């Protein structure tokens, strides 16, 4: 529509510049309205131009709304891009952490490989030593075979010893028959008691010393064992009714130690057996004596003494371990002796 089209003139309305278009101002009754800051020319407005202006203003408003929507959309896109950038930065940080862990894992793998090489070398050394041990075992087996052959050759000798023991018993029996103070039957009774006492004193009592010897850890184990057996032998052979308490005190170091169940049972059997032997000896009515004394300087003689473990004939007697057993003045059981050994033997 043209600004100069010929139409009836209408009263002009003043327009105010709003920045987004012009706002039409109504005329006052006293004259044309005035727009502050602008000079009104007072010419009448064109209705067609006003309509076109309204259309333009609507389009401008629509464009402004669209532009605002675009701006908001761009802001959202900017926010999304910022979030993506932050995610990328976090991913980069995670990647750096993963790379650091990968380096650490690589270091571990390298150390493990080095250790595996070291273990492989050690295994090779062990295999080499094992081969050497196999060789030594084979040599030991060969030696053991020789020992078995030697033992087999000793079997006849053992039978000879048994025959000699039987001969000795016969000699003892003959000597008893030649005496008037003990009959043959009397001697046989004491000979039986002597065998039982020997088993108690030389076999059972050393077993009872194990707990105390293990606790004390002496430098000379055999000597300490013999000393304890000597004290226990006194408990079994001294008259009186304190045998069990005395024996227990020696075995447990006066209650300081606790015996294992196996040795507690052994102690009970020893006491029961000793009580039975002592009652049997009392029942014979004969004079019975247990003697721990030997003259100073006595030399160990297998014809007169039982020689204790690791001691040797011909050595000077250090002390009596188990006593000699006499019945009616006759020696039934010889004493066991411990000899003076060189230090370190």
VOVEXZA-99760 format. One line per field, with one value per residue (C-alpha): residue in one letter; x, y, z. Coordinates in nm, 4 decimals, padded with zeros to 6 digits. Layout:
BEGIN
residu = (A,...)
x = (X,...)
y = (Y,...)
z = (Z,...)
//
This chain:
BEGIN
residu = (X,X,X,X,X,X,X,X,X,X,X,X,X,X,X,X,X,X,X,X,X,X,X,X,X,X,X,X,X,X,X,X,X,X,X,X,X,X,X,X,X,X,X,X,X,X,X,X,X,X,X,X,X,X,X,X,X,X,X,X,X,X,X,X,X,X,X,X,X,X,X,X,X,X,X,X,X,X,X,X,X,X,X,X,X,X,X,X,X,X,X,X,X,X,X,X,X,X,X,X,X,X,X,X,X,X,X,X,X,X,X,X,X,X,X,X,X,X,X,X,X,X,X,X,X,X,X,X,X,X,X,X,X,X,X,X,X,X,X,X,X,X,X,X,X,X,X,X,X,X,X,X,X,X,X,X,X,X,X,X,X,X,X,X,X,X,X,X,X,X,X,X,X,X,X,X,X,X,X,X,X,X,X,X,X,X,X,X,X,X,X,X,X,X,X,X,X,X,X,X,X,X,X,X,X,X,X,X,X,X,X,X,X,X,X,X,X,X,X,X,X,X,X,X,X,X,X,X,X,X,X,X,X,X,X,X,X,X,X,X,X,X,X,X,X,X,X,X,X,X,X,X,X,X,X,X,X,X,X,X,X,X,X,X,X,X,X,X,X,X,X,X,X,X,X,X,X,X,X,X,X,X,X,X,X,X,X,X,X,X,X,X,X,X,X,X,X,X,X,X,X,X,X,X,X,X,X,X,X,X,X,X,X,X,X,X,X,X,X,X,X,X,X,X,X,X,X,X,X,X,X,X,X,X,X,X,X,X,X,X,X,X,X,X,X)
x = (00.0000,00.1354,00.1765,00.0349,-00.2893,-00.5877,-00.8159,-01.0225,-00.8111,-00.8501,-00.7305,-00.3682,-00.2526,00.0825,00.3221,00.5744,00.9000,00.9131,01.2315,01.0308,00.8079,00.5941,00.3084,00.0142,-00.0780,-00.4382,-00.5086,-00.6208,-00.9433,-00.7424,-00.5298,-00.2880,-00.1096,00.2498,00.5206,00.7847,01.1137,00.9561,00.7896,00.4433,00.3886,00.0202,-00.0477,-00.3280,-00.2347,-00.2856,-00.5201,-00.3545,-00.0134,-00.1347,-00.2662,00.0545,00.2403,00.0387,00.1197,00.4840,00.4782,00.3200,00.5839,00.8551,00.7044,00.6927,01.0523,01.1460,00.9729,01.1397,01.4709,01.4202,01.3295,01.6430,01.8478,01.7053,01.7680,02.1241,02.1690,02.0482,02.2861,02.5667,02.4775,02.4731,02.8089,02.9438,02.8170,02.9771,03.3040,03.2914,03.2205,03.5108,03.7352,03.6186,03.6833,04.0294,04.0903,03.9645,04.1831,04.4823,04.3931,04.3568,04.6884,04.8477,04.6985,04.8151,05.1674,05.1382,05.0086,05.2912,05.5383,05.3805,05.3938,05.7583,05.8363,05.6425,05.8420,06.1653,06.0478,05.9455,06.2947,06.4417,06.2077,06.3005,06.6678,06.5940,06.3944,06.6875,06.9148,06.6688,06.6496,07.0274,07.0431,06.7668,06.9697,07.2602,07.0338,06.9094,07.2672,07.3331,07.0140,07.1179,07.4545,07.2817,07.0516,07.3574,07.5107,07.1791,07.1771,07.5203,07.3875,07.0975,07.3407,07.5435,07.2331,07.1367,07.4814,07.4291,07.1149,07.3143,07.5145,07.1908,07.0913,07.4318,07.3691,07.0331,07.2006,07.4639,07.1892,07.0262,07.3651,07.4098,07.0664,07.1630,07.4875,07.3000,07.0524,07.3389,07.5058,07.1771,07.1529,07.4991,07.3958,07.2182,07.0657,06.8411,06.6571,06.6221,06.2585,06.3466,06.6095,06.3742,06.1208,06.3803,06.5118,06.1614,06.1361,06.4820,06.3721,06.0658,06.2706,06.5262,06.2511,06.1091,06.4416,06.6209,06.3329,06.0295,06.2032,06.4099,06.0838,05.9461,06.2393,06.1587,05.9359,06.1821,06.4899,06.3161,06.2313,06.5756,06.7711,07.0972,07.4262,07.4785,07.1378,07.2454,07.4040,07.0975,06.8710,07.0859,07.0729,06.6914,06.6629,06.8860,06.6480,06.3422,06.5092,06.5449,06.1723,06.0911,06.3294,06.3257,06.0869,05.7794,05.4518,05.5603,05.6807,05.4145,05.4425,05.8240,05.8244,05.5736,05.7813,06.0934,05.9102,05.7355,06.0106,05.7898,05.4786,05.6373,05.5790,05.2688,05.3087,05.1420,04.8660,05.0965,05.3465,05.0708,04.9497,05.3077,05.3564,05.0423,05.1592,05.5053,05.3578,05.1184,05.3955,05.6371,05.3704,05.3086,05.6820,05.7328,05.4413,05.5842,05.9283,05.7769,05.5812,05.8986,06.0086,06.3713,06.6122,06.6024,06.8411,06.8936,07.2467,07.3557,07.7099,08.0344,08.3908,08.5480,08.7562,08.5637,08.6093,08.3089,08.3162,08.0485,08.0931,07.9864,07.7854,07.5228,07.6918,07.4667,07.4089,07.7097,07.9408,08.2216,08.3839,08.7137,08.6113,08.5905,08.2412,08.0985,07.7776,07.5324,07.2170,07.0061,07.0906,07.2135,06.9397,07.0361,06.8234,06.9563,07.2956,07.3110,07.3273,07.0261,07.0629,07.3875,07.3924,07.3792,07.6675,07.7439,08.1123,08.3290,08.3367,08.5575,08.3816,08.2100,08.1580)
y = (00.0000,00.3452,00.6278,00.8655,00.6798,00.9119,00.8405,01.0560,01.2131,01.1103,01.2986,01.2316,01.0345,01.0967,00.8005,00.7326,00.5543,00.2486,00.0886,-00.2013,00.0243,00.3299,00.3504,00.5677,00.8317,00.9539,01.3165,01.5202,01.7289,02.0442,01.9734,01.7257,01.5000,01.5669,01.3058,01.4144,01.4754,01.4936,01.7748,01.6892,01.8113,01.7855,01.6225,01.3688,00.9937,00.7668,00.4716,00.2436,00.3211,00.2584,-00.0851,-00.1676,-00.0507,-00.2818,-00.5729,-00.4823,-00.4528,-00.7983,-00.9431,-00.7703,-00.9069,-01.2526,-01.2187,-01.1041,-01.4060,-01.6361,-01.4728,-01.5171,-01.8827,-01.9225,-01.7606,-01.9966,-02.2907,-02.1730,-02.1372,-02.4932,-02.6114,-02.4186,-02.5901,-02.9279,-02.8552,-02.7535,-03.0769,-03.2731,-03.0876,-03.1693,-03.5341,-03.5360,-03.3855,-03.6510,-03.9187,-03.7782,-03.7932,-04.1529,-04.2360,-04.0896,-04.2948,-04.6088,-04.5367,-04.4929,-04.8229,-04.9890,-04.8663,-05.0000,-05.3359,-05.3475,-05.2874,-05.5713,-05.8007,-05.7149,-05.7827,-06.1103,-06.2104,-06.1333,-06.3344,-06.6205,-06.6225,-06.6260,-06.9095,-07.1006,-07.0707,-07.1848,-07.4815,-07.5778,-07.5611,-07.7724,-08.0270,-08.0440,-08.0892,-08.3513,-08.5460,-08.5355,-08.6540,-08.9409,-09.0447,-09.0268,-09.2213,-09.4930,-09.5086,-09.5224,-09.7977,-09.9923,-09.9421,-10.0384,-10.3584,-10.4347,-10.3660,-10.6023,-10.8697,-10.8091,-10.8342,-11.1560,-11.2902,-11.1885,-11.3997,-11.7137,-11.5105,-11.4030,-11.7647,-11.8332,-11.5542,-11.7074,-12.0407,-11.8743,-11.7075,-12.0441,-12.1827,-11.8998,-11.9712,-12.3346,-12.2351,-12.0064,-12.2812,-12.5240,-12.2739,-12.2334,-12.6059,-12.6029,-12.3459,-12.4354,-12.0947,-12.0770,-12.3646,-12.4000,-12.2901,-11.9877,-11.8823,-11.9203,-11.6915,-11.4191,-11.4739,-11.4005,-11.0887,-10.9841,-11.0049,-10.7908,-10.5346,-10.5177,-10.4434,-10.1707,-10.0056,-10.0250,-10.0083,-09.8317,-09.5643,-09.4209,-09.3699,-09.1721,-08.9278,-08.8121,-08.5158,-08.3716,-08.4298,-08.2652,-07.9658,-07.9250,-07.9795,-08.0813,-08.0850,-08.4517,-08.6124,-08.9660,-08.8600,-08.6575,-08.9510,-09.1812,-08.9350,-08.9195,-09.2999,-09.3291,-09.1040,-09.2933,-09.6253,-09.5012,-09.4190,-09.7773,-09.9566,-09.7496,-09.8813,-09.6754,-09.5707,-09.2594,-09.4398,-09.2991,-08.9366,-08.9545,-09.1019,-08.8402,-08.5587,-08.6746,-08.7193,-08.3783,-08.1791,-08.1469,-08.0555,-07.7947,-08.0107,-08.1896,-08.5402,-08.6261,-08.8897,-09.1689,-09.1090,-09.0665,-09.4144,-09.5458,-09.3952,-09.5679,-09.9051,-09.8660,-09.7916,-10.0856,-10.3256,-10.2007,-10.2410,-10.5984,-10.6822,-10.5255,-10.7245,-11.0421,-10.9757,-10.9130,-11.2364,-11.4470,-11.3704,-11.3409,-11.0585,-10.8349,-10.5467,-10.2961,-10.1544,-09.8343,-09.8360,-09.9345,-09.8705,-09.5521,-09.6185,-09.9305,-10.0097,-10.1133,-10.4887,-10.6644,-10.9734,-10.7719,-10.4795,-10.3840,-10.1041,-09.8108,-09.6914,-09.5210,-09.6305,-09.8778,-10.1565,-10.0689,-09.7112,-09.5921,-09.5982,-09.2514,-09.3547,-09.6442,-09.5979,-09.8945,-10.0869,-10.4388,-10.6717,-10.9123,-11.1880,-11.3608,-11.2033,-11.3443,-11.1104,-11.1700,-10.8677,-10.6736,-10.2933,-10.0742,-09.8257,-09.5014,-09.4483,-09.1382,-09.0495,-08.7989,-08.4634,-08.4429,-08.8186)
z = (00.0000,-00.0947,00.1451,-00.1121,-00.1987,-00.2086,00.0829,00.3095,00.5643,00.9260,01.2235,01.2756,01.5773,01.7133,01.7379,02.0010,01.9237,02.1576,02.0113,01.8675,01.6514,01.7007,01.9437,01.8380,02.0940,02.1219,02.0696,02.3670,02.3528,02.3785,02.0819,01.9432,02.1907,02.2410,02.2561,02.5056,02.3319,01.9810,01.7944,01.6653,01.3163,01.3536,01.0226,01.0047,01.0092,00.7120,00.8023,00.5452,00.6746,01.0258,00.9313,00.7524,01.0570,01.2768,01.0487,01.0552,01.4294,01.4645,01.2338,01.4333,01.7578,01.6053,01.4921,01.8416,01.9949,01.7432,01.8142,02.1888,02.1299,01.9167,02.1894,02.4485,02.2182,02.1620,02.5382,02.5882,02.3170,02.4843,02.8162,02.6445,02.4834,02.8251,02.9748,02.6909,02.7388,03.1129,03.0292,02.7834,03.0527,03.3010,03.0398,02.9861,03.3627,03.3742,03.0787,03.2612,03.5718,03.3598,03.1948,03.5390,03.6548,03.3375,03.4073,03.7638,03.6372,03.3846,03.6674,03.8668,03.5685,03.5143,03.8815,03.8619,03.5556,03.7385,04.0389,03.8126,03.6664,04.0172,04.1224,03.8087,03.8991,04.2546,04.1258,03.9082,04.2131,04.4158,04.1348,04.1255,04.5029,04.4846,04.2322,04.4760,04.7563,04.5429,04.4939,04.8688,04.9443,04.7079,04.8816,05.2230,05.1016,04.9961,05.3422,05.5050,05.3060,05.4506,05.8024,05.7449,05.6385,05.9537,06.1717,06.0006,06.0847,06.4507,06.4893,06.5723,06.8227,06.9922,07.0263,07.1842,07.4367,07.5296,07.5842,07.8033,08.0079,08.0624,08.1690,08.4191,08.5642,08.6038,08.7755,09.0143,09.0892,09.1642,09.3968,09.5809,09.6265,09.7821,10.0489,10.3701,10.4512,10.1385,09.9818,09.6097,09.6170,09.8309,09.5814,09.2858,09.4568,09.5025,09.1535,09.0219,09.2387,09.1175,08.7530,08.8263,09.0207,08.7395,08.4850,08.7107,08.7911,08.4558,08.2060,08.3557,08.5643,08.2735,08.0869,08.3824,08.3642,08.0088,08.1019,08.3509,08.1326,07.8357,08.0541,08.2104,07.8843,08.0582,07.8728,07.9683,07.9160,08.0070,08.3348,08.4360,08.3489,08.5646,08.8574,08.8412,08.8143,09.1243,09.3207,09.1952,09.2863,09.6431,09.6439,09.5370,09.7717,10.0909,10.3568,10.4408,10.2834,10.0960,09.7840,09.5470,09.6667,09.6556,09.3057,09.1844,09.3349,09.1501,08.8168,08.8334,09.0106,09.3208,09.1217,08.8937,08.5856,08.4623,08.3277,07.9957,08.0150,07.8929,08.1737,08.4340,08.3402,08.3525,08.6993,08.8232,08.6803,08.8347,09.1783,09.1558,09.0440,09.3125,09.5838,09.4713,09.4719,09.8148,09.9602,09.8053,09.9547,10.2954,10.2630,10.2242,10.5780,10.4610,10.5270,10.2171,10.1576,09.8744,09.8717,09.6906,09.8340,09.6637,09.7840,09.6479,09.3387,09.2359,08.8669,08.6599,08.6119,08.4023,08.6250,08.9301,08.7995,08.5448,08.3436,08.2545,07.8980,07.7306,08.0141,07.9626,08.1654,08.3250,08.4039,08.7621,08.9108,08.9649,09.1447,09.1797,08.9723,09.0871,09.4053,09.4545,09.5843,09.8652,10.0233,10.3358,10.2621,09.9105,09.6084,09.3882,09.1617,09.0965,09.1132,08.8017,08.7915,08.6113,08.5406,08.5270,08.1592,07.9866,07.9348,07.6006,07.5616)
//
